Structures are given as C-alpha cells and as structure tokens.
C-alpha cells in the first residue's frame, strides 16, 4: 500500500520546520501516515532517535512532563505543536495573552487586597484601572528586558519574527499561572503566590533556552533580571494603591 505523507503546518516556511525533541535539530517530517490511525514515527538523522515520541502520547503525559520542565516536552509544544502562522497557534496565543494579563491583574489585586477600596463604583473603577494598567506595564517591561537582554548579551540580530517567537514562548510557558485560579476557590497564604511565580519563572527559563538554544546560565540571568523589574512594579503599585 503506498504511504501518504502528511505535510506539517508551516512546512513551506524554512523557519517553521519541526524539530527533534531530543537534540533540537530540524527534521523533514515527524511521522508518515499509512492509513487513518496507522502512523510510523520518523527518526532524527542526527541523533538517530525517534524525532518526537510525544505524538503518540496523551495530553496528560505531555502536561506532566511540562510541569517537570523536561526540555523535550517544551520542544514538542513550541516547535511541533504550534507554528507562528498556523490557526492553532493564533488561537492558543490569543487565549494565552488574555489569560496572562488577567491572571497578573488578579495576582496584583490579591497581593494588595488590604489596600483596595471598592466602597463606591468610582473607586472600584479607579482601582480596577490601576490594577489592569499595572499588569500591562509590568508585562511590557518584562518582555522588553528579555528582548533587550537577548540582543545585548547573546548578540541577537533584530528580527521581528524571531522576537515574536520568543514572546510567544514566554507567554505560553506561563501556563502555571493558571494555578492562581485555585485561590479564588480555596483560601491560601500569600506565600502560594510567590511559589507560583517561581515555577512560572523557571518555566520561562526553560522555554527561553529551547527557542534560543542558548546556555541555561544566560537564560536564568536574563529572566531573573526581567522578573526583578516586575517585582519592582508590584512594589510601586502597592505604594500607589
């Protein structure tokens, strides 16, 4: 029976080719489909291992490996599941951006709950505006410092598509912020917010390492510097509120 090779989304774009999750090398195809439900995973020509075994894994397995910060899972998510010009990418990115801003705004309101005044409609609108503005400003500066750090420390050349890829990786890798939703249902100490922030930061570091293929030490330094700016903005908002 002749084989049917399914093209990957973004395959016509040389910068959007799938990657081997083991070594990060570009591969022509991740699998060959013989019939519906009958596929053969392709091997990487460089490391000779299966290019992406996550294709046959349940989503829960992938999620667990993402939480464990396995580089292979991040390569699967960022390179093989999502492409910059695919409909899946655009849908996930739009949802992630909205959730990213909303959860940071909620975090600010949670940390400053004692200083917020919602006694009247005007004061509630004013406080909500300041919280949302603070979330937008701190995330803008966070992204700006990461991009500037990459350009000056790692000598990245100016490339809009490359920067968009990095920003998307940071936003999507911040999925652990969803754990903040549990504080809406159950009562937690403030330390939980900081613990979630640490996990989100470590996830951002892994994602940055994957998309830039840089040394982990540089990625740690750049992300920690950018996160320090966010912490300063949070303290500034505490004084402002």
N, C-alpha and C positions, 0 to 999 in steps of 0.2 A: 504494500500500500504506500503510495507516495506521501511524503511528510509535508505538512503545512507549517511553515514557519511564520509565526505571528510577529509583526513588527511592533517594536516597543514605541510608546508615545515619546515624541521628541527625538526619534531616531534620525530624522533628517537634519537635526541640529548637531554638529560635531561636539558641542559643549554639553549636550544633554544625553550623552550615551550612558547606558547603565554601567555600574561598577561591580567588581568583585568585592564582596563584603569582607573577605579575608585579608586581601592585600591592598585593596583600593584601586587596582588597575582597571582601566576601561575594558569592557568586553563587548563583543559584537551582539551577542544575544544571551539572555538568561536561560531560555528554555526553547525546546522545539515541541510543538503540539502535533501529535499524530491523529488524534480524534478528540472529541469533547470528553474531558476528564482523563485523558491519557497523554501525559507530557513527559518529556525527558529533560532533566536539568543539565545545563551545559557546564563544562569545566573552564576555569580560567587558564589561559595559555601560559601565564607567568608562574603562578603558584601550583598549578595542576590540581587544585581543589575545586569542589563544586562552587560555582560563582555566587549563587545566592540560595542556600537551603531554606531560607525563610519563606520562599514562595509557597512551600507545601505546609507551612506552619499555621496554626490557628492564631488569631489576633491576640489572644490572651498570652500566648507564649512570647510573641513579639513585645507586648507591653511589659511583661515581667523582665525581659532582657533589657528593655529601655530603662526601666527603673533601676536595674543593676548596672546601668551605664556601660553596657557592652558596646564597643565601637562597631562591631559587625551589625548590630541592630540599628544603630544610627545611620550607617551607610545604606542599609536596606530602606529605611524610611526616607532619607533625604535624597538619595540618588536613584533608587529603583522604584519606589512607590510614587514619588511626586516629581513632576517636571515643571520647570518655570512657565511653560506655555500651555500646559495641559489644563483641562477643565477641572480635574480632581485637585490639582494644585491651587487653582484660583479659589475654588470653593473652600478648601481647608484653610487657606491663608486668610480669606475674608473673615471666616468664623473665628480663627485664632487671634486675629488683630482685635476684634471686638471683645472677645473673652479676656485677652491680655490687658486691655485698658480697663475693662470693668472690674476685673479681679484686683488690679493695682489700686483702683479707686476705693474698692471695698477694704483693702488692706489699710489704706490711709485712714479711712473712717473708723476702722476697728482700733487702730493704734491711738487715735485721737478722740475716742468716744467721749471721754470726760470733758473735753473742751468744746464739743459741738453744741450749738444752740438751735434746736428745731422748735422753739416755743411758738413761733409765728411762721406764716407762709413765706414772708420776705426773708427772714433769717434762714429758713430751710433752703430756699433757692440760692441765697448767697453762699451758704456753707457747701452746698452741693456743687456750685460753680467752682469754688476754690479747690474742692477735692478733685473734681474732674480735670481742672487746669493743672493741678499739681501732678496728677497721674500722667497727663500728656507731656508735661515739661520734663519730668524725671526720666520717662522712657525715651524721649527725644534725645536728651543728653547722654543717656546710657548707650543708645545706638551710635551717637556721634562720636563718643570717646572710643568705642570699639573700632569704628571705621578709621578714625584718626590714628589710633594705636597700630592698627594693621598697616596703614600706609607708611608711618614713620619707623616703626620697629621692625616690621617684616618687609618693608620696601615694596608694598603692593602698588601696582600701577593703577591709575584711575580707570575704572571700568564699571559703568552703571549696572550692567547685568550681573557682574561679579559681586558688587555691593548688595544688589537686591537678593542674590542667593544667600549671602551671609546674614542679612537682616531676616530673611525668611527662616533660616536655620535657627537663629536665636529665638524668634517668636514661637516656632513650632516646638522647639526643645523646652519651652517654658510650660509644657503641659502639666507639670507637677503643681502649678498654681491652682489647679482645679481642686486640690485638697483643701483650699481655703473655704470652699463651699460647705465643708463639713462644720465649720464654725458657725454657720447660720442655723444649724440644727442642734448641735451639741455645744455645751459651754467648755471652752478650753482656755488655759492661761496664755498670756501674751507670748510666752516663750515658743509656743507652737508656730506662730507667725515667723519667727526668726529661724526656726528649724526648717520650715518650708522654703524660706528664702535661700538657705544654704544648699538645699537639694536642687532648687531651681538654678542657682549659680553653677553648681557642679555639672548639671545637665547642659547648661550653656557652654561651659568649657569643653565638654566632650564634643558637642555639635560644632563648635568653632574649630576644634582640632581636626574634625572629619572633613569639613568643607575647605579648610585652608591647607590641610596636610602639613601643618607646622608642628614644632616641638610643643609638648604639653606645657613646659615651663613658661613659654611666651604667651600661650593662651590663658594660663592661670593669671599671669601678671596683668594682661590687658583686661580680662573680665573682672578681676578684683578692683582694678582702678576705676572702671566704669561703674561697678556696683557701689564703690565708695562715694561716687557722685550722687547716686540715688539715695544713699543713706543721709548725705548732707541735705538733699532736697526734702527728705522726710522730716529732718530736724527743723528745717526752715519752716515747713508747713505747720509743725507743732507750735512754733512761736507765732505764726501768722493766725492760726485758728484760735 
